[in-house]
Each structure stands twice: as structure tokens, then as C-alpha cells.
């Protein structure tokens, strides 16, 4: 017999939407603070660089130095994994 502890854990984390570079940076930093398990599926070089910076200020500075294209691509990569995880949960 299954108990509640046997059921998959559903995260209450909700990723923020973004329409420009500053909003994307805020959303990426927010995701990195929560560090959900599905982030392990993100494998780009940009993700590795930002993820391995251990303070929010360093991450923010790095993201601000990146081009809009790089930040956008990173946001899309993270957002794609986020939606895949949502599909698996429901």
C-alpha cells in the first residue's frame, strides 16, 4: 500500500516570465536560488559558468556582462527544462 511519502514530490516553485534582459536575469537568479533538481538537465556553457558562481551578486554581474542573445538562450534553456518538469508532474 502506498503512503503519502511514496508519492512524487511536486514542487511549488513557479518560474517568472521575462520579456527583456533585466527580467530574464531576475528570473534566472531566482531559479538558481531555489536550485530545483531539474536544473541538472541544463548543460550549456553559459549555465555552467553562472551556476558555479556561488553568490547572487557574482551571478548578476556575470549575467549583466553577457550579451542579450546569451542571456536569452540561457533563459530559454532553463524555461524549457522547467516546462518539461511540469509536464512530468501532471
Secondary structure, DSSP 8 states (H G I E B T S, - for coil): ---GGGS-----------SSHHHHHHHHHHHHHH--GGGGG---HHHHHHHT--SHHHHHHHHHHS-HHHHHHHHHHHHHHHHHHHHHH-
